[in-house]
Amino acid sequence: MISVIERAETSATATVLNKLADALGVSLASLFSEQAEETISPLARHDSQSVWQDPSSGYLRRQLSPPGYGTPIELAEVIFMPGQSVTFENAMRSIVTHQQIWMLAGEMHITVEGQCWQLKAGDCLAMTLGQLIVFHNPTSISARYLVALTTLPSTSGRP
């Protein structure tokens, strides 16, 4: 599967990429990060930030953080299409990833281990990956939110 994705013969869904990140022991955001060719800069200009679209749900993810800079915080902007859902079946991870979702516009329902949180503009939800998480936009307009992630080595095998 990795080879097929690398050759651009298919575009992996968010769910497949999440499983790949789990298997590699890295964050999902790091799969979108491209190493700077010459020098690593603390600045990521808007027109050079990588954008990826989930072929299944159509959601757009813009990697905001400067690639390869080595900061423990990763930021991404997501535009989530109306009526769509994505499920992340996070397995036990070799890394602990803390994630916060800050709603900028629209509405999202985010279910973490059976608990559904209804987020509107201005709301912020914190969670630790390694749990079943479902993202759903129940409205007829796109939702826009910021994802902030920080990753630490796991000391117990499960956060």
Backbone bond lengths (Angstrom), bond angles and torsions (degrees), N, CA, C in turn:
res aa  C-N    CA-C-N  psi(-1)  N-CA   C-N-CA  omega(-1)  CA-C   N-CA-C  phi
1 M - - - 1.447 - - 1.522 111.04 -
2 I 1.328 116.55 -42.16 1.465 119.97 180.00 1.519 110.52 -59.95
3 S 1.320 116.46 -43.39 1.456 121.08 179.94 1.525 111.58 -62.02
4 V 1.310 117.60 -41.30 1.467 122.34 -179.94 1.536 109.88 -65.34
5 I 1.329 116.46 -39.96 1.469 120.87 178.03 1.520 110.04 -66.97
6 E 1.337 117.23 -45.57 1.466 121.35 -179.59 1.523 112.11 -60.61
7 R 1.320 117.73 -35.32 1.468 121.46 179.29 1.522 112.14 -81.98
8 A 1.337 116.94 2.51 1.470 123.05 179.62 1.522 111.90 60.65
9 E 1.349 116.52 30.47 1.453 121.00 176.96 1.525 110.87 -84.30
10 T 1.333 116.09 -14.83 1.453 122.25 175.31 1.513 107.84 -151.95
11 S 1.308 114.44 158.96 1.462 120.19 174.73 1.519 106.97 -112.68
12 A 1.314 116.18 115.98 1.464 120.99 -176.63 1.523 110.90 -69.92
13 T 1.322 114.99 145.91 1.462 120.05 176.00 1.522 109.33 -76.36
14 A 1.331 116.08 166.86 1.461 121.44 177.87 1.528 110.32 -59.37
15 T 1.318 117.26 -37.90 1.459 121.50 -179.64 1.527 110.86 -64.11
16 V 1.332 117.67 -44.10 1.465 121.73 179.41 1.524 110.34 -66.19
17 L 1.336 117.23 -43.23 1.461 120.37 179.48 1.524 111.21 -63.49
18 N 1.323 117.30 -37.14 1.460 120.60 178.12 1.534 110.63 -63.59
19 K 1.329 117.03 -42.33 1.467 120.65 177.71 1.526 111.01 -64.93
20 L 1.311 116.55 -37.64 1.458 121.34 177.40 1.532 110.10 -64.41
21 A 1.326 117.20 -44.88 1.474 121.00 177.57 1.523 110.49 -60.06
22 D 1.338 117.16 -42.68 1.467 121.12 177.23 1.526 110.57 -57.60
23 A 1.336 116.03 -47.83 1.465 120.68 -177.69 1.524 112.05 -64.25
24 L 1.333 116.92 -33.77 1.463 120.97 -179.39 1.523 112.84 -85.87
25 G 1.346 116.44 -10.15 1.456 120.12 -179.97 1.513 113.36 72.42
26 V 1.346 116.17 32.55 1.461 121.28 179.23 1.522 109.26 -127.73
27 S 1.322 116.12 168.12 1.461 119.38 177.18 1.523 109.66 -78.02
28 L 1.330 115.92 155.40 1.465 121.14 176.64 1.521 109.82 -59.29
29 A 1.329 117.14 -40.44 1.463 121.24 -178.81 1.530 111.66 -59.84
30 S 1.330 117.14 -34.33 1.467 119.40 -177.86 1.536 111.84 -67.25
31 L 1.322 117.86 -22.22 1.464 119.98 176.71 1.527 111.75 -68.95
32 F 1.330 116.40 -22.64 1.464 121.00 179.98 1.517 111.78 -92.90
33 S 1.308 116.89 -11.16 1.453 121.80 -176.83 1.521 110.06 -77.50
34 E 1.313 115.30 134.53 1.458 120.40 176.19 1.515 107.74 -113.73
35 Q 1.323 117.81 130.54 1.448 121.39 178.18 1.524 109.21 -66.14
36 A 1.306 115.34 138.14 1.458 120.12 176.11 1.527 108.49 -65.66
37 E 1.329 116.17 139.40 1.460 119.98 -175.68 1.520 112.34 -71.83
38 E 1.342 117.88 -40.97 1.449 119.60 -175.88 1.519 111.24 -106.09
39 T 1.302 116.78 -72.74 1.458 120.18 -178.25 1.521 109.79 -121.26
40 I 1.311 114.78 150.04 1.454 120.36 177.70 1.523 107.08 -88.83
41 S 1.308 116.62 129.60 1.459 122.11 -176.39 1.523 110.53 -117.59
42 P 1.334 116.64 147.57 1.466 119.43 175.16 1.525 112.60 -78.31
43 L 1.339 117.06 -1.29 1.463 121.84 -177.72 1.525 110.69 -111.96
44 A 1.322 116.04 128.03 1.467 121.21 173.92 1.525 107.22 -114.89
45 R 1.299 116.89 102.79 1.467 121.71 179.95 1.528 109.93 -69.68
46 H 1.327 115.62 145.88 1.463 121.95 -176.07 1.530 112.07 -51.98
47 D 1.319 117.19 -45.45 1.468 119.42 -175.76 1.527 113.83 -73.55
48 S 1.348 117.87 -8.45 1.465 119.36 177.07 1.527 112.48 -107.25
49 Q 1.323 118.14 -0.56 1.467 121.29 178.97 1.522 109.49 -75.23
50 S 1.329 115.65 133.86 1.459 118.78 -178.68 1.526 110.77 -74.98
51 V 1.337 114.75 141.52 1.467 122.39 178.89 1.522 107.02 -123.11
52 W 1.332 115.67 134.07 1.464 121.69 179.52 1.525 108.34 -127.94
53 Q 1.328 117.20 142.49 1.457 121.80 177.71 1.519 109.62 -117.39
54 D 1.335 115.42 128.93 1.457 121.31 177.04 1.523 108.28 -70.14
55 P 1.340 118.70 120.02 1.464 119.93 -177.65 1.524 113.80 -67.43
56 S 1.315 117.26 -19.61 1.461 120.47 -178.52 1.533 111.80 -83.48
57 S 1.325 117.06 -54.19 1.475 120.76 -175.84 1.514 112.91 -98.09
58 G 1.318 117.34 -18.84 1.463 121.36 -179.05 1.524 114.00 85.37
59 Y 1.347 117.72 1.89 1.459 116.53 -177.81 1.521 110.59 -68.25
60 L 1.337 115.26 147.96 1.461 122.83 -179.35 1.519 109.87 -105.94
61 R 1.318 116.79 135.44 1.465 122.15 178.81 1.526 108.34 -125.35
62 R 1.319 116.16 119.84 1.468 122.68 176.82 1.518 108.50 -104.58
63 Q 1.328 116.73 122.46 1.463 121.92 177.86 1.522 107.81 -80.43
64 L 1.340 117.57 110.55 1.448 122.56 -174.68 1.526 113.65 -86.77
65 S 1.310 117.77 -35.05 1.465 122.05 -174.28 1.527 111.77 -68.36
66 P 1.338 116.94 145.32 1.470 120.05 176.97 1.532 110.69 -61.43
67 P 1.329 118.28 129.99 1.466 120.56 -177.34 1.526 111.89 -70.17
68 G 1.333 115.14 136.92 1.446 121.44 173.54 1.515 115.92 72.32
69 Y 1.330 117.88 6.27 1.465 119.90 -175.09 1.522 112.74 -74.40
70 G 1.322 118.32 -21.35 1.456 121.09 174.60 1.516 115.11 88.95
71 T 1.302 118.70 14.32 1.457 120.94 177.37 1.529 109.40 -77.24
72 P 1.334 118.94 146.78 1.470 120.63 -179.87 1.532 112.99 -77.84
73 I 1.313 117.56 -2.39 1.469 121.94 -179.55 1.520 108.92 -111.01
74 E 1.323 115.85 133.35 1.460 121.11 175.55 1.529 107.84 -121.08
75 L 1.328 115.89 134.22 1.457 121.08 179.22 1.521 110.07 -117.85
76 A 1.328 115.37 141.48 1.462 121.62 175.51 1.519 108.44 -142.54
77 E 1.316 115.54 148.03 1.460 121.74 174.18 1.522 107.09 -107.07
78 V 1.329 116.28 135.58 1.461 120.80 179.67 1.519 109.15 -122.95
79 I 1.321 115.47 135.05 1.462 122.15 169.20 1.520 105.43 -113.51
80 F 1.329 115.57 116.36 1.464 122.50 -172.81 1.527 108.74 -108.30
81 M 1.311 116.33 122.61 1.461 122.94 -174.17 1.527 112.61 -68.05
82 P 1.333 116.42 151.89 1.474 121.27 -179.53 1.525 112.26 -60.63
83 G 1.333 115.66 140.03 1.459 122.18 174.04 1.519 115.57 73.05
84 Q 1.318 118.71 2.77 1.466 121.53 -175.18 1.524 112.02 -95.86
85 S 1.339 115.88 159.06 1.466 123.74 177.17 1.522 109.57 -139.35
86 V 1.334 115.02 149.81 1.462 122.15 172.63 1.523 107.06 -138.85
87 T 1.342 116.10 133.95 1.463 121.67 178.88 1.520 109.43 -112.28
88 F 1.329 115.52 128.85 1.459 121.93 175.27 1.517 107.80 -108.98
89 E 1.328 116.23 114.05 1.460 121.90 177.83 1.519 107.40 -96.42
90 N 1.323 115.38 78.87 1.463 120.89 -176.01 1.518 110.38 -71.59
91 A 1.312 114.73 120.60 1.468 120.61 178.46 1.529 108.97 -81.27
92 M 1.338 115.94 177.18 1.459 118.52 172.15 1.516 106.96 -58.16
93 R 1.301 115.21 131.09 1.448 119.70 -173.36 1.524 110.95 -108.83
94 S 1.329 115.31 150.16 1.462 120.03 175.17 1.523 110.48 -83.24
95 I 1.332 116.41 -5.52 1.454 122.37 176.07 1.521 108.31 -128.80
96 V 1.314 116.87 154.18 1.464 121.61 176.19 1.516 106.94 -104.02
97 T 1.318 117.01 120.51 1.454 121.57 179.95 1.516 109.14 -115.39
98 H 1.326 114.75 118.61 1.460 121.36 174.29 1.513 106.82 -94.17
99 Q 1.324 116.14 134.99 1.458 121.26 -176.59 1.513 109.52 -132.50
100 Q 1.329 115.84 139.98 1.456 120.88 172.09 1.517 108.19 -126.91
101 I 1.323 114.53 139.04 1.463 122.24 178.15 1.522 107.18 -112.99
102 W 1.332 116.65 121.19 1.462 121.70 177.98 1.524 107.47 -114.74
103 M 1.322 116.24 113.14 1.459 122.01 -177.99 1.522 110.45 -72.41
104 L 1.320 116.16 125.61 1.454 121.84 178.10 1.527 111.16 -98.81
105 A 1.329 117.09 -35.92 1.471 121.65 -179.70 1.522 108.58 -158.87
106 G 1.320 115.60 150.08 1.457 120.33 178.09 1.513 112.45 83.53
107 E 1.335 114.28 -157.01 1.463 120.99 -176.04 1.512 109.20 -143.99
108 M 1.327 116.22 143.05 1.461 121.94 175.49 1.509 108.89 -136.09
109 H 1.322 115.64 146.59 1.464 122.26 168.50 1.520 105.03 -108.21
110 I 1.323 115.74 121.40 1.459 121.03 -179.93 1.522 107.59 -120.27
111 T 1.326 115.55 120.45 1.457 121.44 -178.71 1.520 108.90 -106.75
112 V 1.341 115.78 122.57 1.451 122.94 -179.79 1.523 107.24 -118.74
113 E 1.348 116.38 112.15 1.470 121.55 -179.28 1.530 112.54 48.89
114 G 1.336 116.77 46.78 1.462 121.60 175.81 1.515 115.69 87.70
115 Q 1.329 118.96 -13.07 1.467 122.48 178.34 1.528 108.54 -93.71
116 C 1.349 117.09 117.95 1.457 121.24 -178.91 1.522 110.37 -94.43
117 W 1.325 114.54 127.89 1.460 122.02 177.03 1.521 108.19 -111.93
118 Q 1.329 117.06 127.27 1.463 122.08 178.38 1.521 107.83 -99.77
119 L 1.330 116.04 111.18 1.454 121.62 -175.73 1.523 110.90 -105.69
120 K 1.326 114.87 137.01 1.468 122.86 174.52 1.518 107.98 -123.95
121 A 1.326 117.29 170.72 1.466 122.33 -177.45 1.523 111.12 -48.48
122 G 1.335 115.60 129.15 1.456 122.57 179.89 1.513 114.35 96.82
123 D 1.347 118.08 -19.52 1.468 121.79 -179.80 1.530 109.87 -75.72
124 C 1.347 115.90 151.12 1.461 121.77 178.14 1.524 108.73 -135.49
125 L 1.332 116.85 129.31 1.461 123.08 -179.72 1.522 109.24 -118.20
126 A 1.338 116.79 127.50 1.465 122.42 176.68 1.517 109.42 -103.49
127 M 1.343 116.16 142.16 1.461 121.28 178.54 1.516 109.64 -154.77
128 T 1.300 115.87 163.68 1.462 122.01 173.40 1.520 106.87 -112.44
129 L 1.325 116.58 128.87 1.463 119.31 178.81 1.520 109.21 -69.28
130 G 1.324 116.02 160.13 1.451 121.78 -174.56 1.512 108.77 116.60
131 Q 1.307 115.10 8.45 1.457 122.81 -179.01 1.527 107.97 -126.60
132 L 1.330 116.86 163.58 1.461 121.19 173.74 1.522 107.55 -72.61
133 I 1.331 116.78 123.26 1.465 121.96 -178.75 1.525 108.56 -129.35
134 V 1.340 116.12 129.81 1.456 122.07 177.44 1.523 108.27 -118.84
135 F 1.333 116.14 126.22 1.459 122.91 174.83 1.522 107.15 -103.37
136 H 1.340 117.33 129.90 1.471 120.80 -178.54 1.522 109.29 -143.37
137 N 1.322 116.06 130.38 1.462 121.73 173.24 1.531 106.89 -102.62
138 P 1.348 117.74 104.33 1.462 120.60 -175.50 1.525 114.14 -83.06
139 T 1.325 117.60 -0.09 1.466 120.79 -172.36 1.523 111.97 -99.05
140 S 1.319 114.89 -179.16 1.466 121.34 179.15 1.528 111.70 -100.39
141 I 1.345 117.18 10.03 1.466 121.20 176.20 1.526 109.47 -126.76
142 S 1.319 116.64 156.24 1.461 120.83 178.85 1.521 110.60 -66.54
143 A 1.324 115.23 147.57 1.464 121.94 174.23 1.524 107.16 -105.44
144 R 1.333 116.46 148.52 1.463 121.31 178.63 1.521 108.08 -131.85
145 Y 1.347 116.16 129.81 1.456 118.99 -179.98 1.522 111.33 -148.15
146 L 1.332 114.37 160.46 1.450 122.80 177.05 1.521 108.10 -100.69
147 V 1.333 116.27 136.27 1.458 122.24 174.66 1.528 106.87 -111.32
148 A 1.333 115.89 126.48 1.462 121.54 174.74 1.526 107.36 -116.43
149 L 1.334 116.35 128.56 1.465 121.99 -177.08 1.520 110.31 -127.98
150 T 1.304 115.38 144.37 1.455 121.01 168.09 1.525 106.97 -138.24
151 T 1.316 115.71 139.41 1.458 121.30 -174.15 1.520 110.22 -121.98
152 L 1.331 114.87 135.11 1.466 122.22 178.43 1.525 108.89 -128.47
153 P 1.323 118.83 152.08 1.474 120.10 174.49 1.525 109.58 -63.43
154 S 1.302 117.57 141.96 1.460 122.13 178.01 1.523 109.86 -80.33
155 T 1.330 115.72 137.90 1.454 119.16 177.84 1.524 111.67 -102.00
156 S 1.351 115.71 -15.80 1.459 118.23 -176.08 1.512 113.76 -122.96
157 G 1.328 118.13 -2.76 1.456 120.25 -176.99 1.511 112.20 90.12
158 R 1.314 118.23 -21.37 1.473 122.28 177.80 1.515 107.62 -145.43
159 P 1.371 116.53 131.74 1.461 120.43 179.77 1.509 113.06 -63.17
